[in-house]
Amino acid sequence: MHPHPLHAVTRRSNPGAPDSLRSLALVLVVSAGITAHAASAPIIQSIVTHGTEVVIATQIPAGYRHAALEGVGDVQQPFQEALVAAGTTGAPGTATFRIPNLGGARFLRIRLGAETSVPPATYPAEGHFSIEYTAGSGPLTTEERISHTLSRLTYGPTSEDVQTVQSSGVAAFIEQQLNPASIDESNNAELRTREAALFTTLQPSEDTLWIRPGDPWRYFKGTQAPPVNWRNLDFNDTAWPQGPSGFGYGDDDDATELADMRRADGNPGYLAVFLRHTFALSSPSDFDAILLRVDYDDGFVAYLNGTEIARANVTGNPPAFNAPASASREAGSPEEFDLSANRSLLRTGDNVLAIEMRNVNLTSSDASLIPTFLGRKWLPIPPQVRIRDVEALQQLVHVRGTLARRQLQVVLAEFWENHFTTDFDKVADYLYDLRDSNARRAMSVDQAAAEAAQVEYEEYQFFHDNAFGNFGDLLLYSATSPSQLIYLDNVLNVKGAANENYSREIFELFGFGVDNRYTQEDIEQLARCFTGWTVRKVSPDQKQPYPASSRTPPTGPNVQFQDTPLIDLGPGWKYVKGTQEPTPAPGGGGPTTAWTE
């Protein structure tokens, strides 16, 4: 297109102007690059001097892709090469040109063009041109349309995405992303491989704990070497003191405190403790796996019926009684050892697990040993695929964002996960604090973290699979998700003491927005509706898919017991009134012992 002349504006010097401008007459002639913009002329906002340069501020309309400042000394001369030229985005804005003040009369012209190519200029754009864009935008180039589309619908433009949009067009790409089922990911081998590495397969099982945390052990302090046969089944340990595990000092997990183990205040201390626990088995062959779970600080060696089965951070065979652990380790995360290969060591009847506990040095601030020994039976349930841990879940989001072709689905999954926000740490802490029917912790800290990661993954996966689904389904799933029930305290919401935390967030965050069409009474009534919504653990084969998981969840008792009365109601008791001491047993004996025998 030929440049189209628009109009001319003449500015004359004024008596109050600086000396450098009194002899400088400026005539502005404006030309545009396309006829369609003939009604949109640039406007000169100011012309001032700063030292030895002249600064011209110009308002540029939308639709132009370059701007040039041209100048001549005689208006009758043709304009030659531009003084300053630079590209623009097509959006409206205020452009600033800076040129040296050469003195004398000079005629200037600003030329705007729709072409993206920038004409040559005397002075470089850097340092001589700047622009501040204002609200609104001009037409985008094809490349810009592609970039804007991908930046908004994906995790960021890739070369493959750009090629897809270039070949199909922006509208077709958006339509495809809105219908993710139309995108075939079956040949996306890298995505499948990277995803698979973030999961693990577990076989559901039933554990029988032969030795539990807190069970009594016989122990021998390592101030000297124990008897040579101390680890054997036939060793008589009745002379050893007895105490519950854990053993150690210096932290909060020591049921049997061994404060004298540390060297301090003239106490010599000792590095090892030798422990034994005898247990009985009726049918060792009934179990598919044998596991030793040990929480320790700093090292140990374990023996089953006299044969070593596991060790950590201890050297020597056998280790000297006064040898330290070879490395330090802090307790808090039990380590599990699969001893299935040692199944033949188990016997029908009595067995003994012997463990020597080791500290890294005599002045260590703490020591700890809490063993658990168990048999495991595989349940007739298909193996379960689970996320490895919370770090794997975080990686999964980015793997999909980087490699998946269903980009908008991945973006929306994270959007919904953020909208119905939860917190992994709070879920893990709650699960770790749960107690079983014996008032013991129901799971270790590691298992609590694994379970929390799994429920967080299941919630994220639902949002991913239903990213384009019904909002009511998303809200209902979130309401019955263990992550949400724990995070917003609905597990504490019981009849007679309603907790409003979750109901308030439904109104303020998830559903309506702050102070939008609801009252405090609405919050209180909704909290009452949610009383009793809590969490429980079920066997994997009993877990219901959505919507049954939300509409018909299990409501029966978590644990069922079958009692066999040893002494039933009814007659059969003999008694004596406590007006005097009970009658002693015939042949002597204390009055308080004979009547109880």
Secondary structure, DSSP 8 states (H G I E B T S, - for coil): ---EEEEEEEE---TTS-HHHHT--EEEEEEES-GGGTT---EEEEEEEETTEEEEEEEE-TT-SEEEEEEESSTTS---SEEEEEE--SS-EEEEEEEE---S--EEEEEEESSSS---EEE-STTTEEEEE-SS-----HHHHHHHHHHHHSSS--HHHHHHHHHH-HHHHHHHHH-GGGS--TT-HHHHHHHHTTEEEE--EEEEEEE-TT-EEEEEETTS---TTTTSTT---TTS-EEES-EEESSTT-SEE-GGGS-BTTB---SEEEEEEEEEES-GGG-SEEEEEEEEESEEEEEETTEEEEEES--SSS--TT---SS---SSS-EEEE-GGGGGG--SEEEEEEEEEE-S-TT-S-EEEEEEEEEEEE-SS--EEEE--HHHHHHHHHHHHHH-S-HHHHHHHHHHHHHT---HHHHHHHHHH-B-TTSSBSS-HHHHHHHHHHHHHHHHHHHHHTTTS-HHHHHHHHHT-HHHHHHTTGGG-BTTB---HHHHHIIIIIIS-TTSS--HHHHHHHHHHTTT-------GGG---TTHHHHS---S-SS------SS-SSS------TTS-----TT---HHHHTT-
